[in-house]
Amino acid sequence: VALCDVNQAALEKNNATVVRKGNPKAKEYRDMRELFADKNVDAISTATPNHWHALTTIWACQAGKDVYCEKPATHNIYECDR
C-alpha cells in the first residue's frame, strides 16, 4: 500500500520493484508520521536504524497500527520503559 523513506532514490527503486512484481504503485512518503496518519495503512514493518526503532514503534502504535520491528526493539533502557 505504501513505502516510506527519506531517500527519494530508494523510494523510487523500491516502488519500481513493487510494480515489476505486478502490484499497483505504492503511495510514497518521506515522513513516517504522514504514513502513520494514513487510514489505509493497517500495519507497518520498520527497518530503520536501531536508534529509531522505539520511536517508530511508539508513533505507529499511537496511530493504531500493528507493528513489526527488527531487533533490537529499543536502543537503551529509557526507551524500554516507554
Buried (B, 14 or more C-beta within 10 A) or exposed (E): EBBBBEEEEEBEEBBEEBEEEEEEEBBBBEEBEEBBEBEEBEEBEBEBEEEBBBBBBBBBEEBEBEBEBEEEEBBEEEBEEE
